[in-house]
Amino acid sequence: DAGITQSPRHKVTETGTPVTLRCHQTENHRYMYWYRQDPGHGLRLIHYSYGVKDTDKGEVSDGYSVSRSKTEDFLLTLESATSSQTSVYFCAISETGGRVEQYFGPGTRLTVT
Amino acid sequence: TQLLEQSPQFLSIQEGENLTVYCNSSSVFSSLQWYRQEPGEGPVLLVTVVTGGEVKKLKRLTFQFGDARKDSSLHITAAQPGDTGLYLCAGDVRSNFGNEKLTFGTGTRLTIIP
């Protein structure tokens, strides 16, 4: 199994509070991704990184920011959490972009009350 | 934004039956991947198809990429309870920066009844 961990695995927070999710990899892969998964929507890309300090927006980036100061860590921040951001968040990594396999972490279940 | 529609959204069949699920788009992809996800876990890659018309087999699973590279299908023969899961297709697209990324489909949740 690819070495990907996510923390926390579960979190309940209140509307308006900031939240940071962490993805940590031990594979030294260049690309890292943050997705959210909601019923009927499959996986939707929030942000991704193609190198340290190099990031780009995905299709549902509003309300989220990311940072990558080291190859192994990719942080997702909800500046002011809203109930619509209640979801399961997955981190993924890949050696390059595009058609190569993406390896996924175990997910973080976030509930915003 | 590219959109991949999967059908059916839910499918529940008896063990031993055959089934086909579909992944369709109005856009052309240079490759398409199929992932399976089990409850509480992240998706895991099953196969990547690259050439229009390509067929790949993985034991009882047969994957086909459409000739025009806009659609794909997954056929399972003699389904078993272990096939239960969420099946996701994903096509690769090129971002504004030239970095390729995947667009995932809406998913088919398959349940095989023993």
Interface residues (C-beta under 8 A of the other chain):
Chain A: Y31 Y33 Y35 G40 H41 G42 L43 R44 L45 Y48 Y50 D56 G58 E59 F90 A92 T96 G97 G98 R99 E101 Q102 Y103 F104 G105 P106 G107
Chain B: T1 L4 Q6 Q9 S30 S31 Q33 G40 E41 G42 P43 V44 L45 T48 V50 L88 A90 D92 R94 S95 N96 F97 N99 E100 K101 L102 T103 F104 G105 T106 G107
